Amino acid sequence: MIGEQRSFQSGLSLILVSSYGIALNLSVCVTAASLGDWIDRTDRLQVARRLIVFENLAVFVGTLSCWFLLSSISSENESSASPNMDESSMVSSQQRFSEVPRSLQAIVSLLGIHVFGSLAQLLDRAFLVAIERDWVVVLSQAAGEEHFQRFLSDTNVTMKQIDLSCKVVAPGIAGLLISMIGNLKWACLVVGGINLAALFVEYSCTTKVYALIPALSFPKHDLEPQHETDESCVVEENTGSPSLTNITCPLWLPYNLRIYLEQPSSPGGIGLAFLYANALTFGNGIMTSYLLYRGMPMDVVGILRGIASAIGLLGTVVYSYSVVFLSLEATACWSVTFQCACLAVALVSVSLVSSDKSAEAMLVSSVSLSRIGLWVFDIAVTQMQQQEIPEHIRGLVGGVQHAMNAFFTILSFALGFVFPDPRQFQYFVLCGFTSVFFAAVLFTFGMYIPRRGLH
């Protein structure tokens, strides 16, 4: 009976985690483009300061909501015994949702977690757009025209290494913090306090960087809006990009999306967004659940997750060497092709029904190695957008990119609701392979082949 209750609670946690994940990405999908447009029209320092302050405050309020939720759950557990559940109730969707905390405090806390968590996610993506798509380009230009591309490449790699390293280290530090405090509720408040302290550090460092680089205070180049005809909008060829032809788009598309599609690098950006529909990663819990279903011990899964993250960091090093000998287009092309080949091996592995560990080894190794191709492609496409997108629409285009990434991430979460049984994991692999295959085809025929003779 205890084992059944634990299984039930695990299913409940997945419901709340899934709803939270959808809320985070939906907020980015709906509002990131408009926020990016605001970034383009506002002074750089004001943008950075406001995003830093409101993001960290949102995180702090979110952690307070976690504290109230955990307090509410503790009170409910103390005042009422766990309901008896037979085996049939364990597979009942009605029973699963009936176990969601129903007290007013718990409901308000859950709403607070979803709302302020989504707000923090949105502001974090906006800050990333402001820094990655604009500040980094200005810093690289300040290094000199002859060093621009190399400085930009090195900066992108360093930023990605810091980002991936934090994602590797942060869960371990959080776990250590919880074990030291011994109470999850108070650990939430400590995390919130750390974010408040980080607010002042980020604010100070950003102000110093702004003061050190005079070019950041220069007004952004604002070009005249493009004229639209009754049937389509036409963009003149950007002299600084290797685009071959003018790009047209229908007027019925939203304005922000039209501006995005008008950019010569849009096929690469769309291909990058397709990769977010791939659920084959240790980070979202789907693959972890499948490996546990196959009987793999939890500690082994944790070790493999660390190895996969380290291999992802290796991808940033591979990128640095690749761009020395190859163009950005060639680097992006081989990386997404490599990722597609790795996931083809994963697709073969889940079709094996052997009882030994060969299928698991094929799956884990192929997915881990695919992270090299993922991050090389990510950095390559990002740098192409940095170099080719006009200054006055960098925020808007970056916001649309993050909105598209969030949209395809929502699709991967939705797939978890359609196929919740670990025995259906092959559908996740098939969808992951298909999305990466589409990305490879789109980039190869949309950017690599048309630009191949221009370098």
N, C-alpha and C positions, 0 to 999 in steps of 0.2 A: 504493500500500500504506500509506503514512504517513497519507493522508487517511482510509482505512478504519479504521486504528487509532484516530485521533482521534475518529471517529464512534462507535466502540465504547466508548471511554472516556467519551464524553459520555453514552451510554446507561447505563453503569455508575453515573456520578455521579447520574443521575436516580433510579436504583433506591435508592441510599443516602439521597438527599435525601427521597424519598417515604416510606421507612420511618421516617426521623427525624421527618418532619412528622406521620405517623400516631401515632408514639409520644408526641410532645408533646401532641397534642390528646386522645389516649386517656387520658392521665394526668389531664388536666383534666376530661374527661367523667366519669370514674369517681369521682373523689375531691373535686371542687370543692365539691359541696353539703355534704358532711360537714365539710370545712374551714371553710366559711362558718358552719356551726352552731357550731363551736369559736370562731370570731371573736365570735359573739354572746354566748358564755358566759364570755369572758375579758376582763380589763382591757385597755383600748385601747392603753395604752403598752406593755404586755407583748407584745401581739399584734404591734404595729409593730416593736418591737425584735427579736423572734425571727424574724419574716419577713425583715427586712433582713439579719440575720446569716447565716441559713441559705441564703437565696437567693444572696447574693454568694459564699459559700463553695462552693455547688453550681456556680456559674459557673466559679469558679477551678479546681475539680477537673475540670470538663468541658474546660477549656482544656488542662489537663495531659494529659488523655486524648487530645486532638487532637495534642499534641506527640508522645506515644508512638506514635500511629497513623502520623503522617507520618514519624517515624523508622523505623518498621517497614517502611513502603512503600518508603522510600529504600533500605533495606538489601536488600529483595527485588529491587528494580530493578537494583541493582548486582551482585547475585549471580546473576541469571538474566536471560536475554534474553527479549524479548517473544515470545509464541507466534505462529506463523504462522496466519493465519485467512483462509479463502477467503470468497467472498461469501455462501455459504449459511450459514456459521457466524455471520456478522454478524447474522442475524435469528433466531438460535437462543437461546431463553430459557435453555437449559441452559448454553450458552457464556457468556452474560452473567453468570449467577450464579457460574460457575466462576472468573471473574476477580476475585471479591471476595477480598481478602487472607485467607489461611488460616492464617498463623502464629499461635501462641498469643498473642503480644504484640498483634498486630493485632486478634484477636477480642476480647480483654479490653478493648482500647482502644475498639473500636466499642461494646461493651456499656457502657463507662463514659460515652461520649458520649451514648448514648441514655438511660441511666438518670439521669445527673446533669443532662443537658439537659432531660429531662422534669420532674425535680424542680425545677429553676430556673424552668421555665415555670409549673408549678403554684403555686409560692410567689409568683411575680410576679403571677399572677391573684388570689391570695388577698390580697396587699398592695393590689392595685387595688380589690378589694371593700371592704377595711377603710377605705381612704382615700376612694374615690369614693362609696360607698354610706352611709358613716357619718360620718367626720370632716368631710367637706365640708358635710354637712347641719347638723352641730352648729356649725360655723364660721358658716354662713349664718344660723342661728337666733340666734347671738350678736350678729349685726349689727342685730338688731331685727326685730320682726314686720312692720313696715311696709316694710322693705327686704329681707325674706327672699327672695322669689322673684327679684327683680332681682339680688341678690348671688349667689344660687345659680346663676342663668343665666350671669352673667359669669364665675364661677369655673369652671363646666363648660366654657365656651368656651375660657378660658385654658389649662386642663389639656389639652384636646384639641389646641389649637394647639401646645403644648409637645411633646406626644406625637407628632404628625404631623411637626413640624419635626425632632425627633430621628431619626425614621425616614427622613427625607430626607437629613439630614446624615451620619448614622452610617456608611452604606455608603461614602460618599466619604472620610471620615476613615480608615476601615479600609483602603481601597485605598491611600491615601497612606501610611499607616503601613507597610503591606506593602512598598511600593516603596522607602521610606526604609531599612527594615531589610534588605531584599533576601533574606530567608529566611522562608518561611511558618511554619516550625516555631517560630522565635523570636518571630515576630509574635503567635502564639497565647499565648505566655507573657506578652508585654507586655499583651495584652488582659486576661488573667487578673489581672495585677498592677494594672491600672487599676481592675478591679472590687473588688479588695481595698482599694484606696485610697478608692473610692467608698463602701465599707461604713462607714468612720469618718465621712465627710461626711454620709451619709444618717442615720446613727445620731444624730449631733449635732444636725442640723437638726430631725429629728422630735422629739427631746427638748425643744428650745427652743419649738417650736410648741405642744407639749403644755403646757408651763409658762405660755405666754402666754394660753391659752384655758382658764380654770378649768372651763368646762362639760364639757370632755373627760374630766375626772376624775370627773364625776358618774356614779353607777351607772345602768345602762340600765333603762328601765322594763320590768318583767317582769310580763306578764299571765298569768292563770290559763290552763292548757291548755284547748283547746276540747273540749267533750263530743262523743262520737261515738255515733251510733246504729248499729243493725245493718245498715242499708242505705247510708247516706251520712253524710258529715260536713257540717255546715252552719255557715257563717260569718255572724255578724251583720254588718250593713252598717256600714262604717267611716264615722263621722260627718264625718271630715275629707276624704273622697273623694267625687267626683261619681258614684259607682256608683249604678245605679238599682235593682238587685235583689240579694237574697242570692245567694251562689254555692254550689253543691253539687258534691261530687265523690265518686266511688265509693271505698270503703275498700280495694279491691284495689290501688290505686295506691300506690307508695312514699310514705312520710310526707313527705319533703322535697318531692316533686313535688306532693303534695296541697296543702301550705302555699303553694307557688308559684301553683298554679292558683286558689287561693282569693282571691288578690289582684285587685282591680279592674283593675289595669294589666297583667294576664297576657296578654291578646290582643296588646297592643303588644310585650311581651317575646318572645312566640312569633314574631311577625312579624319582629322584629329578628333572631332566631336564623335564620330562613329566609334572610336576606340572606347569611349565611355559607356557604350552599351555592352561591353565585354565584362562579364561578371567573374571571369577566371582570375581571381586574385585572393590572397589570404586576408585582405583588408576588410571585406564586406561580410564575412561570416558564412557565406554560401558554400564555398569550397571547404572551409574548416568543418562545417556540419557534415559534408559528404565524407571527408576523411575519417571523422569520428564514427560515422555510420559504418564505414568499412572496417572499423576495429582498431584504428591507429590511436595510440595513447596520446593524451592531451599534451604531455611534456614534449613528445616528439613533434607534434604539430607546432608547438611554440618554437622549437629549435628550427624547424623548416621555415617558419614564417620569418625568423631572423635572417636565415640564409637567403631567402628570396629578396628581402630588403637590401641586403648587402650586394646581391647581384644587380639590383636596380641602381645602386650607387655606382657600380662598375660601369653601367651604361653611360654615365656622365663623363667618365674617363675615356671611354671608347669614342664618344662624340668629339672630344678635344683632339684626338689623333685623326679622326676621320676628316674633319674640316680642313686639316692641314694639307691633305692630299686630294680631296674631292670637293666639289661644289656643294652648296647647301642642298640643292635639288637631288644630287646623286646620293648624298648622305641620308636624306629623308627617304629616298626610294628604296635603298637596300635595307634600311632599318625596318620599315613597315613590311617589306617582303619577308625579312627574317622573322618578325613576330608572327606573320601569317603561317610560315612554315612550322614554327614551334607549336602553334595551336592545332595544326593539322596532325602533329604527333599526339597531342592531347586528345583529339577526336578519335584517333585510332585506339588510344589506351582505354577509353571508357567503353569501347565496343568489345573489349576482351572480357571474358567471363571466367578466366583462370582463377584458381583459389590462391595462387602464390602472390608475392608482392611485386611482381614485374609490372603489372598494370598501374599500381600506385606509384612506383618509381618513375615510370614513363610520364604519368600525369604531373607529378610534382616537379620533376626536372624540366619538362618542356614548358610548363607555366612559369617557373622561376627564370629560365633563360629568356623567355619572351619579354621579360621586364627590360632587358637591354634594348631591344628594338623599340619598346614603348617610349622610354625616356629619350633615346636618341631622336626619334621622330618628333616627340613633343618639343624638344629644344630647337630642332632644326626648323620646324614650322613656325614656332614663336619668333625666331630670329628673322625669318623671311618677312613676317608681318611687321616686325619692328623696323626693318630696313625700307619697306616699300609703302607703308601706310602714311599718308600725309599727316603732318603734326596736328592739324586742327580737328581730326576725327579719330585720333588714336584711342581715346577713351570710349567713344561710341562703338567702334569696331571691336575693341577688346571686351566691352560689355556684352555685345552680341555673341562673341565667341564663348564666353562663360555661360551665357544663357543656353546656347546650343549644347554645350557640355553637360549642363544640368538636365536638359531635356532628355538626352540619351541615358543619363544616369537614372532618371526616373523610370525609363523603360526597363532597365535592368532590375530595379526594385519591383516593378510590376510583374516581371517574370517570376519573381519569388512567390507572389500570390497565386499565379496561374499553376505553377509546378512546385508545391510546397514539400513534396515527398523527396527525400534524398535519393530514392531509387530512380527518380526522374532527372538526375543530374546531367544525363547525356544531352538533354535539351538546352541546358545552359552552355555546354561546350559547343554544341552546334551553332547556337545563336552568337556566341563569342567569336567563333571562327568566321562565321558569315559576316559579322560587322567589320572585322579586321580585313577580310578579303575585299569587301566593298571599299574600305579606306585605301587599300593598296591599288586597286583598279582605278579609283577616282584620282589619286595623286599621280599615278604613272601616266595616265592618258590626259589628265587635266593640267599637269604642270611639268612633269619631268620630260616627256617626249617633246612637247612644244618648245621647251626652253633648252633642250639639249645642245643645239647648235649655236647658242648665244654666249657660251662661256669658253 
